[in-house]
Amino acid sequence: KNEVEQSPQNLTAQEGEFITINCSYSVGISALHWLQQHPGGGIVSLFMLSSGKKKHGRLIATINIQEKHSSLHITASHPRDSAVYICAGRGAQKLVFGQGTRLTINP
Amino acid sequence: ETGVTQTPRHLVMGMTNKKSLKCEQHLGHNAMYWYKQSAKKPLELMFVYSLEERVENNSVPSRFSPECPNSSHLFLHLHTLQPEDSALYLCASSQWDRRSYGYTFGSGTRLTVV
């Protein structure tokens, strides 16, 4: 079992739908990152959070430290949101990654 | 452009070749990382350099040899690789202190070993 687990592994939705990706972790972390990886491989950091909730545009990330759980939400999803979304827990100066969630938004 | 530049973007090499991957950042970060991403697997940490000193080596085979000549540049030297080493190799940088947690990733080098 991975120290950082994401669900679902694959998600296909129609444009405009509300998307939720979940991340649970079993290790002690000081912060949790949500990353976006587009085809071709480049990774972009979306959020880093250690408590509560953050919002950027149509993206919202929440974390519950007690339950060791984080969620990434996308409102009014668009085909350009199609990517792999990765959560990563920050341990002692290194990141422990989940396996990623492949999101496909159809027009 | 994220601030972390990796070259080349794609590399095909034979098992007897020697090649190097290059990573460069001018973000003022003082820690740099090599990650390996194989198909359908989470990213795996290979090496961490902080203040130009290697502080972590995750039992990576000796056919991978990192080099960090200064805080802005990181290399991964490759020799006598195996086909299973084919993967996406990602470089990242961050600030090595508790006040800043941001990581910046490069676009990766997609390596194919034939």
Interface residues (C-beta under 8 A of the other chain):
Chain A: N2 V4 S30 A31 H33 L35 G40 G41 G42 I43 V44 S45 M48 S50 I86 A88 R90 Q93 K94 L95 F97 G98 Q99 G100
Chain B: T2 A31 Y33 Q37 K40 K41 P42 L43 L45 V48 S50 V55 E56 L88 L90 A92 W96 R98 Y101 G102 Y103 T104 F105 G106 S107 G108 R110
